[in-house]
């Protein structure tokens, strides 16, 4: 096998792995809000998508997802 193809494969694997983990980290506020059944999940999603690329927007969305404004188990 050609060494250049092996290096290209390794490079693509590393880039795609990094992209996958970066997207998981980027969407942590949405995941936290969903797991906690947050009342404002749509707003948290929109905030994360549109201003989450800034650190402060992402941090604000995460803190919002972590606050206690969640649905009770009895409210279904």
Backbone as a printed PyTorch tensor [residue, N CA C, xyz], in Angstrom:
tensor([[[  0.8450,  -1.1830,   0.0000],
         [  0.0000,   0.0000,   0.0000],
         [  0.8880,   1.2440,   0.0000]],

        [[  0.4130,   2.2600,  -0.6230],
         [  1.1420,   3.5140,  -0.7300],
         [  1.1520,   4.2320,   0.6250]],

        [[  2.3100,   4.7010,   1.0400],
         [  2.4400,   5.3710,   2.3400],
         [  1.6250,   6.6550,   2.3770]],

        [[  1.4890,   7.3360,   1.2520],
         [  0.7000,   8.5750,   1.2250],
         [ -0.7670,   8.3190,   1.5160]],

        [[ -1.2890,   7.1900,   1.0290],
         [ -2.6820,   6.8460,   1.3170],
         [ -2.8800,   6.5330,   2.7930]],

        [[ -1.9110,   5.8830,   3.3970],
         [ -2.0010,   5.5770,   4.8270],
         [ -1.9980,   6.8670,   5.6430]],

        [[ -1.0940,   7.7910,   5.3030],
         [ -1.0370,   9.0700,   6.0180],
         [ -2.3120,   9.8740,   5.8130]],

        [[ -2.8510,   9.8260,   4.6000],
         [ -4.1120,  10.5230,   4.3320],
         [ -5.2450,   9.9250,   5.1480]],

        [[ -5.2990,   8.6130,   5.2440],
         [ -6.3280,   7.9480,   6.0430],
         [ -6.2280,   8.3120,   7.5100]],

        [[ -5.0100,   8.3290,   8.0320],
         [ -4.8060,   8.7060,   9.4320],
         [ -5.2120,  10.1510,   9.6570]],

        [[ -4.8240,  11.0180,   8.7320],
         [ -5.1780,  12.4370,   8.8390],
         [ -6.6940,  12.6240,   8.8240]],

        [[ -7.3720,  11.9690,   7.8860],
         [ -8.8340,  12.0900,   7.8220],
         [ -9.5030,  11.5400,   9.0720]],

        [[ -8.9910,  10.4360,   9.5870],
         [ -9.5380,   9.8780,  10.8190],
         [ -9.4010,  10.8560,  11.9790]],

        [[ -8.2370,  11.4720,  12.0990],
         [ -8.0230,  12.4240,  13.1950],
         [ -8.9000,  13.6600,  13.0480]],

        [[ -9.0250,  14.1720,  11.8340],
         [ -9.8520,  15.3560,  11.6110],
         [-11.3170,  15.0490,  11.8910]],

        [[-11.8100,  13.9230,  11.3960],
         [-13.2090,  13.5740,  11.6270],
         [-13.4860,  13.2600,  13.0940]],

        [[-12.5320,  12.6450,  13.7820],
         [-12.6920,  12.3920,  15.2210],
         [-12.7740,  13.7030,  15.9890]],

        [[-11.8820,  14.6390,  15.6540],
         [-11.9040,  15.9370,  16.3050],
         [-13.2280,  16.6430,  16.0480]],

        [[-13.7130,  16.6070,  14.8270],
         [-14.9760,  17.2460,  14.4780],
         [-16.1390,  16.6270,  15.2500]],

        [[-16.1440,  15.3100,  15.3590],
         [-17.1960,  14.6150,  16.0990],
         [-17.2220,  15.0490,  17.5670]],

        [[-16.0660,  15.0580,  18.2160],
         [-16.0160,  15.4560,  19.6210],
         [-16.2960,  16.9440,  19.8090]],

        [[-15.8900,  17.7630,  18.8620],
         [-16.1890,  19.1940,  18.9430],
         [-17.6920,  19.4320,  18.8500]],

        [[-18.3830,  18.6980,  17.9910],
         [-19.8370,  18.8470,  17.8820],
         [-20.5500,  18.3600,  19.1420]],

        [[-20.0600,  17.2960,  19.7320],
         [-20.6500,  16.8200,  20.9900],
         [-20.5000,  17.8890,  22.0700]],

        [[-19.3170,  18.4660,  22.1850],
         [-19.0960,  19.5070,  23.1820],
         [-19.9660,  20.7210,  22.8940]],

        [[-20.0870,  21.0820,  21.6200],
         [-20.8820,  22.2480,  21.2350],
         [-22.3430,  22.0810,  21.6290]],

        [[-22.8800,  20.8550,  21.5190],
         [-24.2920,  20.6210,  21.7940],
         [-24.5670,  20.1370,  23.2150]],

        [[-23.6050,  20.2280,  24.1150],
         [-23.8190,  19.8210,  25.5100],
         [-24.9900,  20.5720,  26.1580]],

        [[-25.1600,  21.8960,  25.9650],
         [-26.3140,  22.5500,  26.5870],
         [-27.6580,  21.9640,  26.1330]],

        [[-27.7660,  21.6010,  24.8700],
         [-29.0040,  20.9950,  24.3660],
         [-29.2030,  19.6190,  24.9820]],

        [[-28.1460,  18.8440,  25.0730],
         [-28.2440,  17.5080,  25.6590],
         [-28.6440,  17.5910,  27.1260]],

        [[-28.0310,  18.5050,  27.8570],
         [-28.3530,  18.6740,  29.2830],
         [-29.8070,  19.1210,  29.4430]],

        [[-30.2360,  20.0780,  28.6380],
         [-31.6230,  20.5360,  28.7150],
         [-32.6160,  19.4400,  28.3820]],

        [[-32.2870,  18.6140,  27.4120],
         [-33.1770,  17.5110,  27.0350],
         [-33.2560,  16.4620,  28.1420]],

        [[-32.1180,  16.0950,  28.6990],
         [-32.0900,  15.0770,  29.7550],
         [-32.8260,  15.5740,  30.9960]],

        [[-32.6790,  16.8570,  31.3030],
         [-33.3210,  17.4080,  32.4980],
         [-34.7660,  17.8310,  32.2440]],

        [[-35.2710,  17.6730,  31.0020],
         [-36.6390,  18.0460,  30.6150],
         [-36.9040,  19.5140,  30.9470]],

        [[-36.0440,  20.3790,  30.4330],
         [-36.1310,  21.8070,  30.7180],
         [-37.3550,  22.4100,  30.0290]],

        [[-38.0110,  23.3500,  30.7000],
         [-39.1970,  24.0000,  30.1360],
         [-38.8660,  24.8560,  28.9200]],

        [[-37.6810,  25.4030,  28.8480],
         [-37.2870,  26.2930,  27.7450],
         [-36.2890,  25.6120,  26.8140]],

        [[-36.5050,  24.3540,  26.4970],
         [-35.5560,  23.6180,  25.6820],
         [-35.4160,  24.2240,  24.2880]],

        [[-36.4960,  24.6710,  23.6840],
         [-36.4090,  25.2700,  22.3510],
         [-35.5420,  26.5280,  22.3750]],

        [[-35.7140,  27.3620,  23.3800],
         [-34.9100,  28.5770,  23.4830],
         [-33.4340,  28.2430,  23.7260]],

        [[-33.1730,  27.2150,  24.5090],
         [-31.7940,  26.7860,  24.7430],
         [-31.1850,  26.2720,  23.4400]],

        [[-31.9640,  25.5330,  22.6770],
         [-31.4790,  25.0420,  21.3760],
         [-31.1430,  26.2020,  20.4480]],

        [[-32.0280,  27.1650,  20.3580],
         [-31.7980,  28.3060,  19.4750],
         [-30.5910,  29.1230,  19.9280]],

        [[-30.4720,  29.3140,  21.2240],
         [-29.3380,  30.0780,  21.7470],
         [-28.0260,  29.3500,  21.4580]],

        [[-28.0190,  28.0370,  21.6500],
         [-26.8110,  27.2640,  21.3960],
         [-26.4390,  27.2980,  19.9210]],

        [[-27.4210,  27.1550,  19.0530],
         [-27.1380,  27.1110,  17.6150],
         [-26.6630,  28.4570,  17.0930]],

        [[-27.3170,  29.5440,  17.5160],
         [-27.0210,  30.8360,  16.9120],
         [-25.9130,  31.6300,  17.5970]],

        [[-25.7800,  31.5410,  18.9140],
         [-24.6930,  32.2840,  19.5620],
         [-23.8100,  31.3870,  20.4210]],

        [[-23.9720,  30.0910,  20.2840],
         [-23.1230,  29.1600,  21.0220],
         [-21.6970,  29.1250,  20.5300]],

        [[-21.4490,  29.6470,  19.3280],
         [-20.0790,  29.6610,  18.7930],
         [-19.1850,  30.6160,  19.5760]],

        [[-19.8030,  31.5650,  20.2840],
         [-19.0100,  32.3850,  21.1970],
         [-18.9560,  31.6390,  22.5270]],

        [[-17.8860,  31.7560,  23.2290],
         [-17.7730,  31.0400,  24.4950],
         [-18.8460,  31.4830,  25.4790]],

        [[-19.1180,  32.7930,  25.5280],
         [-20.0870,  33.3000,  26.5010],
         [-21.5080,  32.8830,  26.1500]],

        [[-21.8330,  32.8050,  24.8690],
         [-23.1510,  32.3100,  24.4660],
         [-23.3220,  30.8500,  24.8250]],

        [[-22.2730,  30.0550,  24.6050],
         [-22.3210,  28.6370,  24.9580],
         [-22.4470,  28.4580,  26.4630]],

        [[-21.6750,  29.2380,  27.2230],
         [-21.7080,  29.1480,  28.6760],
         [-23.0730,  29.5750,  29.2190]],

        [[-23.6520,  30.6250,  28.6470],
         [-24.9770,  31.0730,  29.0850],
         [-26.0240,  30.0010,  28.8080]],

        [[-25.9480,  29.3630,  27.6480],
         [-26.8960,  28.2950,  27.3280],
         [-26.7310,  27.1190,  28.2710]],

        [[-25.4900,  26.7900,  28.6040],
         [-25.2480,  25.6840,  29.5370],
         [-25.7830,  26.0060,  30.9250]],

        [[-25.5290,  27.2100,  31.4050],
         [-26.0360,  27.5910,  32.7270],
         [-27.5550,  27.6390,  32.7390]],

        [[-28.1480,  28.0840,  31.6450],
         [-29.6090,  28.1010,  31.5370],
         [-30.1540,  26.6700,  31.5640]],

        [[-29.4860,  25.7640,  30.8830],
         [-29.9320,  24.3690,  30.8720],
         [-29.7770,  23.7210,  32.2390]],

        [[-28.8500,  24.2230,  33.0400],
         [-28.6130,  23.6330,  34.3590],
         [-29.4930,  24.2240,  35.4600]],

        [[-30.2410,  25.3020,  35.1630],
         [-31.0590,  25.8730,  36.2290],
         [-32.2530,  24.9760,  36.5380]],

        [[-33.0220,  25.3050,  37.5430],
         [-34.0450,  24.3950,  38.0610],
         [-35.4100,  24.5540,  37.3970]],

        [[-35.4880,  25.1630,  36.2450],
         [-36.7730,  25.3490,  35.5570],
         [-37.0920,  24.1240,  34.7060]],

        [[-37.3350,  22.9980,  35.3880],
         [-37.6020,  21.7400,  34.6900],
         [-39.0170,  21.2750,  34.9700]],

        [[-39.4900,  20.3770,  34.1230],
         [-40.8290,  19.8100,  34.2920],
         [-40.8000,  18.7760,  35.4110]],

        [[-41.8340,  18.7970,  36.2360],
         [-41.9460,  17.7870,  37.2860],
         [-42.3470,  16.4580,  36.6740]],

        [[-42.0220,  15.3790,  37.3590],
         [-42.4130,  14.0660,  36.8710],
         [-43.9200,  13.8800,  36.8680]],

        [[-44.6410,  14.6010,  37.7270],
         [-46.0860,  14.4600,  37.8370],
         [-46.8400,  15.3130,  36.8350]],

        [[-46.1660,  16.1640,  36.0880],
         [-46.8270,  17.1100,  35.1810],
         [-47.1880,  16.5230,  33.8390]],

        [[-46.7670,  15.3420,  33.4870],
         [-46.9870,  14.7670,  32.1560],
         [-48.3980,  14.9590,  31.7660]]])
